[in-house]
Amino acid sequence: QVQLVESGGRLVQTGGSLRVSCAASGRTFSSSAMAWFRQTPGKEREFVAAISWSGGSTYYSDSVNGRFTISRDNAKNSVYLQMNSLKPEDTAVYYCEARSIPGIPALPARRFSYDYWGQGTQVTVSS
């Protein structure tokens, strides 16, 4: 059974930093793209960042570009999101998503490019 388990979310002050992690089990994603999305109540889940299987290509939403960094460790079947200069509008549940087939999706910012996702981890940024 494939599982993606996010962790590391917590309350942090504006301007602070936080790293959230996602550990996959049940299969390896070392040949597949992975991504982070986030969601707030009443809104659709939105794209945050994506990374190719090798880590050589990364993609970011305009709202986090320059502040967040996505990375991965294929030996640990894990992906990470380092978040710096956090703002109250970054408050959301952060979800890890993974693609089932190898390669980079044509549309890495779209949810339909991914086939697995976790339960999420809550990040709250206080003003």
GIBEL-V614366 format. One record per run of one state. SS is the DSSP state (alpha for helix, beta for strand, coil for the rest). FROM is the first residue (numbers start at 1). LEN is the number of residues. Records with the same first field share a line. If there is no record, write none. Layout:
SS->FROM-LEN / FROM-LEN
//
This chain:
coil->1-2 / 8-3 / 14-4 / 26-6 / 33-1 / 40-6 / 52-6 / 61-7 / 74-4 / 84-4 / 91-1 / 99-4 / 104-7 / 114-2 / 118-3 / 127-1
beta->3-5 / 11-3 / 18-8 / 32-1 / 34-6 / 46-6 / 58-3 / 68-6 / 78-6 / 92-7 / 103-1 / 116-2 / 121-6
alpha->88-3 / 111-3
//
